[in-house]
Amino acid sequence: MDNQFEISASVRTQFGTGASRRLRKDERVPGVLYGGQGETIALTLDHNEVWTHLQHEAFHSHILNLKVDGRAESVVLREVQYHPFKPKAEHLDFLRVVAGHALRMTVPIHFMGEEVAIGVKQGGGIVAHHESEIEIECLPKDLPEYIEVDISGLNVDDAVRLSELKLPSGVAIPELELGPEHDRPVVSIYVPRAAEEVAEGETEALSGQATAAVAPATEESD
């Protein structure tokens, strides 16, 4: 996957709660870079630049170009800590990417064909998203931005499980190696219980009407 995001950072030299508070007051955000063959480096980044990038879904699953005091590093965003109620990022973790070494990343799932799914259009069902993202393993060059799932062919009570996802070449789901009990559903279509009860009630009512209509005729024939 090509780099589409570039971020500038500086080496952080001051530490502690007070230093972090001053950084955030100056619209900076602390971070850390680790992994690969390099040393762990404490960083500071421009909060407004980072926050703009964080609004893009792809930023969370792309290989990023991180420039630390002008020196470029290929990285992925490993973790973001957010303020509990303010629209603020409080800390970012970046992991170095090493060509030829597999990495594990969480990528989003994009669901396609929901409005035209058989179980929705013909069966009156509702789509249930059991997962919105999954952890994958692949080489950096094979890292997908997202996993696409087409559910247009699903009927009521059908589901797509992890093992049924169509993955790009070179991409695997590590959880499936833990055993068949980990092959959980990702998305399914179901009819809400209330709708089922209404349908059952209508069926019973129609059955009762039919019985009532037959009973007088039977008595007259006697």
C-alpha positions in Angstrom: 0.0 0.0 0.0 1.3 3.4 -0.9 2.0 6.1 1.7 -0.8 8.7 1.5 -0.2 10.4 4.8 2.8 12.4 6.0 3.2 13.6 9.6 5.9 15.7 11.2 7.1 15.1 14.7 9.9 16.2 17.0 11.9 14.3 19.6 10.4 15.0 23.0 12.9 16.0 25.7 10.6 16.9 28.6 8.6 14.3 30.5 6.1 14.1 33.3 2.5 15.2 33.9 3.4 18.9 34.0 5.3 18.7 30.7 2.4 16.8 29.0 0.0 19.5 30.3 2.2 22.2 28.8 2.4 20.4 25.5 -1.3 20.1 25.2 -1.8 23.7 26.2 0.5 24.6 23.2 -1.7 22.4 20.9 1.0 19.7 20.9 0.3 16.0 21.6 2.8 13.5 23.0 3.5 10.2 21.2 6.0 7.4 21.0 7.7 5.5 18.2 8.9 2.0 18.7 9.6 -1.4 17.1 11.8 -2.6 14.3 15.5 -2.3 14.6 15.4 1.3 16.0 15.2 2.6 19.5 12.1 3.8 21.2 11.7 7.6 20.7 9.4 9.9 22.6 7.7 12.4 20.3 5.7 15.5 20.1 3.3 16.3 17.3 1.1 19.2 16.1 -2.4 18.4 17.5 -4.3 20.1 14.7 -2.4 18.2 12.0 -2.9 14.9 13.8 -6.5 15.5 14.5 -7.2 16.3 10.9 -5.6 13.0 9.9 -7.5 11.0 12.5 -10.8 12.0 10.9 -9.8 9.8 7.9 -10.6 6.2 8.3 -7.6 5.2 6.1 -5.2 7.0 8.4 -5.8 4.2 11.0 -4.8 1.3 8.5 -2.3 2.9 6.1 1.5 2.8 6.2 2.3 6.4 7.2 5.4 8.5 6.5 6.5 9.9 9.8 9.2 12.6 9.7 11.0 12.9 13.0 13.1 16.0 12.9 13.3 15.6 9.2 14.2 11.9 9.2 11.6 9.7 7.5 10.2 6.5 9.1 7.6 4.2 7.7 5.1 3.5 10.5 1.6 2.4 11.3 -0.6 4.0 13.9 -0.9 1.4 16.7 -3.0 3.2 19.3 -4.7 6.5 20.0 -5.7 7.7 23.4 -8.5 10.3 23.3 -9.7 12.8 25.9 -12.8 11.4 27.7 -15.2 14.1 26.4 -13.2 16.8 24.5 -12.4 16.3 20.7 -8.8 15.9 21.6 -6.1 13.2 21.1 -3.9 12.8 24.2 -1.3 10.3 23.0 -0.3 8.3 19.9 1.7 5.2 19.5 3.5 4.5 16.2 5.0 1.2 15.2 7.9 1.0 12.7 7.2 -1.0 9.6 9.9 -3.4 8.4 9.7 -4.7 4.9 9.5 -8.5 4.7 8.3 -8.7 8.3 4.6 -9.5 8.9 2.5 -7.2 11.0 -0.8 -7.4 12.7 -3.3 -4.6 12.2 -6.9 -3.9 12.9 -8.7 -2.8 9.7 -12.3 -1.7 9.2 -15.0 -3.7 7.4 -17.0 -2.2 4.6 -20.4 -3.8 4.1 -21.8 -3.7 0.5 -25.3 -4.5 -0.8 -27.3 -4.0 2.4 -30.2 -2.2 0.7 -30.7 -4.8 -2.0 -30.0 -7.9 0.2 -32.6 -10.6 -0.4 -33.4 -11.0 3.3 -34.0 -7.2 3.5 -36.0 -6.6 0.3 -38.0 -9.8 0.2 -37.9 -11.1 3.8 -38.4 -7.9 5.8 -35.2 -8.6 7.7 -32.7 -6.3 9.4 -29.0 -6.4 8.9 -27.0 -7.0 12.1 -23.3 -5.9 12.1 -21.5 -8.1 14.7 -18.1 -6.8 13.8 -17.0 -3.4 12.4 -13.3 -4.2 12.2 -11.1 -7.2 12.3 -7.4 -8.0 13.1 -5.4 -9.2 10.1 -1.9 -10.3 9.5 0.1 -9.6 6.4 3.3 -8.1 5.0 3.4 -4.3 4.9 3.1 -4.4 1.1 -0.2 -6.3 1.3 -1.8 -4.2 4.0 -5.4 -3.4 2.9 -7.2 -0.2 3.7 -10.4 -2.2 4.6 -12.1 -5.6 4.1 -15.1 -5.5 1.8 -18.1 -7.8 2.5 -20.9 -8.1 -0.1 -24.2 -9.2 1.6 -26.5 -8.7 -1.3 -27.1 -12.5 -1.6 -27.9 -13.0 2.1 -31.4 -14.2 3.1 -33.1 -14.1 6.5 -31.2 -16.2 9.1 -28.1 -16.2 6.8 -24.7 -14.9 8.1 -21.2 -14.3 6.9 -18.5 -15.7 9.2 -14.8 -14.8 9.5 -13.8 -17.9 7.5 -16.1 -16.8 4.7 -14.5 -13.3 4.2 -12.9 -12.8 0.8 -9.4 -11.6 1.8 -6.8 -9.9 -0.5 -3.8 -12.0 -1.4 -1.3 -12.4 1.4 -3.8 -11.4 4.1 -4.8 -13.8 6.9 -7.0 -13.7 10.0 -4.9 -14.9 13.0 -8.0 -15.6 15.2 -9.0 -18.4 12.9 -5.9 -20.3 13.8 -7.2 -20.7 17.4 -9.9 -23.2 16.4 -13.4 -23.4 14.8 -15.0 -21.9 17.8 -13.4 -18.6 16.9 -15.1 -18.6 13.5 -17.7 -16.1 14.6 -20.3 -14.3 12.5 -19.4 -10.9 11.1 -22.8 -9.9 9.7 -26.3 -11.5 9.6 -29.9 -10.8 8.6 -32.7 -11.5 11.0 -36.4 -10.7 11.4 -37.1 -8.8 14.6 -39.0 -10.8 17.2 -41.9 -8.3 17.3 -42.4 -8.7 13.5 -42.4 -12.5 14.0 -45.0 -12.3 16.7 -47.2 -10.1 14.5 -46.9 -12.5 11.6 -47.8 -15.4 13.9 -50.8 -13.5 15.3 -52.1 -12.8 11.8 -51.7 -16.4 10.9 -53.6 -17.5 14.0 -56.3 -15.0 13.3 -56.8 -16.1 9.7 -56.9 -19.7 10.9 -59.6 -18.9 13.5 -61.6 -17.1 10.9 -61.4 -20.0 8.6 -62.6 -22.4 11.3 -65.5 -20.1 12.3 -66.5 -20.0 8.6 -66.5 -23.7 8.3 -68.4 -24.5 11.6 -71.9 -23.1 10.7 -71.8 -24.9 7.4 -71.1 -28.1 9.2 -74.0 -27.6 11.6 -76.4 -26.9 8.7 -75.4 -30.1 6.9 -76.3 -32.1 10.0 
